[in-house]
Amino acid sequence: MSAFQGKTVVVGVTGGIAAYKTCTLVSTLRKRGALVHVVMTRNATQFVTPLTFETLSNHPAVTDTFARPETWEVEHVALAKAADLFVIAPATANIIAKLACGIADDMLSTTCLATKAPMLIAPAMNTGMWTAEATQNNVETLRRRGVHFIGPEGGLLACGDTGAGRMSEPEDIAEEIERLLSGRRDLQGLRVMITAGATRERLDPVRFMTNDSSGKMGFAIAEAARERGGEVILVKGHTTAAVPSVSRVIEVDSTRDLYSAVTETAGECDIIIQAAAPADYRFAESHEEKLKKQDGQELVLRMVENPDVAAAVGKMKKPGQTLVGFAAETQSLEANAKAKLSKKNLDLIVANDVTVPGAGFNVDTNIATLITAEGEEPLPMMSKRELADRILDKVLALRDA
Ligand code: PMT
């Protein structure tokens, strides 16, 4: 049965040109079996008429232009209670700010404040407004409260600027809604540690060695694990992606810091997934003062091996624990990954060839092969979020075996 069947999705529409794309979203949701109600702000009605949404949703579109204000109280409570999911598309900087502050001064913000349903926000605005510190702080506040975001995407904006600010495509929003509606809670009661990001090995106060890990892969797993009911501990090195809200975040700098954080916490965890990219080597000497340039002279730096965090966790593995590692390879993907699987005493290794476009570092997709002692499962290119769920499915299957 479709995840949409019999579910009520309330679609909030705010004033932006992307509101025309919300017509397709409403129509898609209905075609897939959802009951759809639309709530529009006064500004939204300037872009698309309520009649359009009424026709597409087959329900009256609720707006702020009330003929009979006495229906206000009843209607906002009724929709807030009826919603299985609340989506705001497009969401302006204004509605995001109102939700972050708990302001309820119109039909949409009032209904949002009253609802207990999961909420998905698809922002659309000018790049400057999206990147403004105030907006980003509001987004962070909402994320911490468990609100989900999709987009905005980059590209040419209606205002003529280029950058992040375009609303995600209706099909992508519908897919995200489907994922949220099908919400499995199969990690309930399990504590999951996930490592993400790059370590830094310091040469002197201004120089360090690192890699391109953005944290996207580890964060996608953390987000998926949280949504599936797991208690998530995120151990993160240096990252550029938005950090998901989880039970606990431990920040680390070097591989040795990662080693301490992970080995100290591993004993408390049921599942440990190591997507971080720790440096295998560090400088033999780390200088207190900035190294001076020696004109005309070669600089030879000696490096020593760092501890292998995953191997250490593998050595201290407790009964009932499931250990997952990643293998970032540039050649002989499967052979190298299999060697790491056994050397690090892992239950599962996620092998990715980081030279292939659409895979590996700092992209939103990955191409991976899931390898266990029993066999291997090559997967096509998919979003890191989708891969995260495939990894968690595999972990649960291994635990049930
Ligand atoms: O963060 P993104 O930009 O999304 O990029 C994702 C990713 C490419 C970083 C991720 O998909 C990935 O492949 N992570 C593993 C990177 C890595 O260090 O691979 P490795 O083959 O060198 O290490 C194998 C395993 O041992 C990994 O689980 C790693 O975390 C771990 N390791 C490595 C070195 C070390 N000293 N200690 C470790 O525990």
Residues whose N, C-alpha, C, O or C-beta is under 5 A from the ligand:
A	BS01	PMT	G197 D212 S213 S214 G215 K216 M217 Q274 A275 A276 A277 P278 A279 D280 N306 P307 D308 V309 A310 A311 G325 F326 A327 A328 N352 G360 F361 N362 V363
